[in-house]
Amino acid sequence: MTEKLFKNVFYIIISLILSLLLLLTATEIVVFDMDYYKNQYKKNNIPATVGVEEKDLMESTEKLLDYLKDKRGNLDFKTKINGEEKEFFSERDKLHMIDVKHLFVAGRKIRNGIFIFFLILAAFFISKKIRCDFGKYFLVSSIVGIMPFGILVILMKIDFYKYFTMFHEIFFSNDLWLLDPKVDRLANIFPEIFFYDTAIKIIIYYLTVQFVLFILGLIIMLKKRKL
């Protein structure tokens, strides 16, 4: 009984860690996809709103993403806006992006650390010839990972702004994320609909992988019963 309980707790803990890995990976895939930004800018008519040519807007976005990847030290650059060379981001934009960058750098370290952890865990299981019930593990992992995000999608549909605000209040210790569209360019190039679409896309990627794990777990368990 104790061994069975230990295994179930172990499966749940590993499932939570795997879910975090999948979420962080899905976030990176979406956030650093330049084609996604191009489509969003067209959909929301951002170039006309900001007064920037699409080419210049995409170049500015690339610099922003390089900054989040820690490949660029600052966001000090100018872009032609309404025909005039101007600093693209306001001081408040830049201060807020410092906090955002810290989150991305930390998330990347956590993701890489989890990946290494799973490699070490797999090597340990193989060396000790420990058998793992992959069917049960995949089922538990997918159920643990799917349920909270299924609920999150429903909540977002009901009141996205409320939970968007809660997210910022949890992860940021200041109010720099409250930007003024009249002054801060970030508020114009990334309106609320952009964040809604981005959140949905990340969750779709994440849930798709979890669903695949669920189906894989069912297949393994059914085959095991037939043996």
N, C-alpha and C positions, 0 to 999 in steps of 0.2 A: 504493500500500500504506500509506504514511504517512498519507494523507488518510483512508483507510478506518478505520485504527486510531484516529485522532483522533476521528472521528465516533462510533465505538463507545464510546470512553472518555467522550466528551461525553454520549452517551445515558445511560450508566450513572450518571454524576455527577448529571445532571439528574433522573434517575429516583429517586435516593436523596433528593434535595432535595424532590421532589414527594411521595414517600412520607412524609417527615417532616411536610410540610404537611398531608397527609391524616390522619395519626395525631393531630397536635395539634388539628385541627378536630374529628375524631371524639371526642376526649377532652372538648373543651369542650361539645359537643352533649350528651353523656351526663351529665357532671358537673353541668351547670347546668340539668338538666331536673327541675323540681319534681315532676312526675307520677311520674318514676322513683323518687324518694325516698318518695313516698307509697305506691307499690306495694311497695317494699322494706320499709318500716316495717310494713305490714300482713302481708306474707309472713313476716317474722321476729318479729312480735308485739312490736315495740320499745316502743310506748306503755306497755304493761303492765309490761315489763321495767324501764323507766326510772321508771315512776310518773308519767307526764306525759300530759295529754290530747292527742289527736291534733292538735287545732288549735294548741295551744301548741308542740308539737313541730315542726309545719310552720313556724310563725312563727320559731322558733329556728333552724331549718334555713335559712330565707330570709336571716336575719341572717348566718349563717355563709357562705353563698354570696356575699352582698354583700361580705363581708370579703375573700373570695378574688378577687372582681372588682375589688378596690381601691376600692369605693364606701363602705367603712366603715373607720374607723380602728382599731377594737379589737373585742374580743369580750366586753366588760364589760356584761353584762345579766343580769337575774334572770328566772326562770320558776317557775311554781307546780309543785312536785315533791312528790308525795304530800300534797297539800293545803297545802304550806308554801312561801312565797317563798324561793327559794334562787338563788345564783349558778349559772348553768347549766353553765359550763365551769370546770374546775379550773385552777390556775396552770400545771400541766404541759401540760394541753390547749392552753392559750393559747400557751405557748412553742413547742409543736410546730407549731401552726397558723401561727406566724410563718414557720417554715421552709417549710411547705406553700405559703403565700401567695407567697413569693419564687419558688418553682418555677412557679406558675401565671402570675405576672406576667412572668417570663422567657420562659415558653413562649408567651404571648400576643404578646410582642414579636418572638420568632423567627418565629412564624406570620405575623404582619403583614409582617415584613421579607421573608420568602420570597414572599408574595403580591405585594408591590411589585416584587421581583426578577423574577418571571415577567411582570409587566406591562411592565417595561422591556425584558426579553428579547424579548417579542412585538413591541413597538414597533420594536426594533432590526432584527429579522428582516423586518418589513414594510417599513421604510424602505430597507433594503439589498436588498430583493427576494430574500432568501435562502429557498430552498425547503427544507422540512423533510419528511422521510418520516414522517408522523404514524402510519401503520400500524405501522412498525417501532418507532417511539418508544413507542407505547402498549403494544406487546407486551413490549418490554424493560422498561418501567416497571412493568408489572403483575407480570412474572416476578420481577424484583428485589425488588419490594415484598411479594409473596405468600409466597415461600419461607420467609423467616425467621419470619414470624408463624404460618405453618402449623406449623412446628417448635415455636414457643412454646406454641401451644395444646396440643400433645401433652405437652410438659413440664409445663404447668400441670395437666393431667389426672392426671399421674403423682404430682406433689408440689407443690401450689400454695404451701404455706407456705414451702418451701425457696426458691422463686424470688421470693416476696413479700418474704422477709427479705433476699435478695440485692439487690432493688430499693432497699430502704431503706438498706442499707449502702453502695450506690453513690451515691445522691442526697442522703443526709443525713450530716453530719459529727459527729453526736452520737447519743445513745440515747434522746432524748425521745420517739421514736415507740413505745418500749416502755411501754405504758400499763397501769395497774392498774384492772380493771373495778370494784373496790371503791371507788375514789376518782375515777377519770377518766371523765367522761361519754362522751367520744368512743369509748372502748372498748366501751361498751354500745350506742350508737346505730349504730355501724358495726362489726359483728362481722366475722370473717374471711369468712363467706359473702357479705357485702355486697361486699367487695372482689373476690371471685372473680367474682360475677355482673357487677360493673361492668367488670372487665377483659375478660370474654367479650363483653359488649355492645359495648364500644369496638372490639374486634378484629373483631366481626361487621360493624359499620358500615364499618370500614376495608377489610376484605377484599371487601365488597360493591362498593365503588367500584372497587377494583383489578380485580375480576372484570369489571365493566362496561367498564373500559379494555381488558382483555384481549380481550373479545368485539368491541369497537369496532375494535381493532387488526387482528384477524383479518378482519373485514368489509372494512376499507379495503384490506388487502393482497390479498384475493381479488378485489376489484373492480379493483384496479390491474393484476393479472395478466390479467384478461379484456380490458382495453383494448388 
